[in-house]
Amino acid sequence: MLFRSFDLILCRNLAFTYFDVPAQESVAAALASRLGPGGALVVGSHERLPAQAVRHFTPGPRGCIHLKA
């Protein structure tokens, strides 16, 4: 595997807009598994993570930035 973990993942205007909730939860878990400690996930400004994603992420300094829990 080329990359073990990332410090930043940008996932805007796709998974958390068009996917159903079970798929969103799966994507959130997969992205969290690839983020390193203290890593950040940035989603679109009008997107929200599914409720189950709180076990993987904590709110960051802005609404669209989520930090790995």
URDASUL-V863607 format. One record per residue. N is the residue number from 1. PHI is phi in whole degrees, -180 to 180 (999 if undefined). OMEGA is omega as a letter, one per 20 degrees, with the letter a starting at -180 (* if undefined). Layout:
N,PHI,OMEGA
N,PHI,OMEGA
This chain:
1,999,a
2,-71,a
3,-115,r
4,-90,r
5,-153,a
6,-121,r
7,-88,a
8,-145,r
9,-127,r
10,-103,a
11,-135,a
12,-112,r
13,61,r
14,-145,a
15,-60,a
16,-95,r
17,-114,a
18,-104,a
19,-83,r
20,-74,a
21,-58,r
22,-59,r
23,-68,r
24,-61,r
25,-64,r
26,-66,r
27,-64,a
28,-60,r
29,-65,r
30,-65,r
31,-66,r
32,-62,a
33,-68,a
34,-94,r
35,-82,r
36,-79,r
37,-56,a
38,76,a
39,-68,a
40,-125,r
41,-110,r
42,-113,r
43,-113,r
44,-62,a
45,-65,r
46,-105,a
47,-97,r
48,-130,r
49,-74,r
50,-65,a
51,-56,a
52,-68,a
53,-72,a
54,-63,r
55,-74,r
56,-103,a
57,-134,r
58,-118,a
59,-62,r
60,-96,a
61,-69,r
62,-132,a
63,-59,a
64,-95,r
65,-109,a
66,-126,a
67,-99,r
68,-64,a
69,-76,*
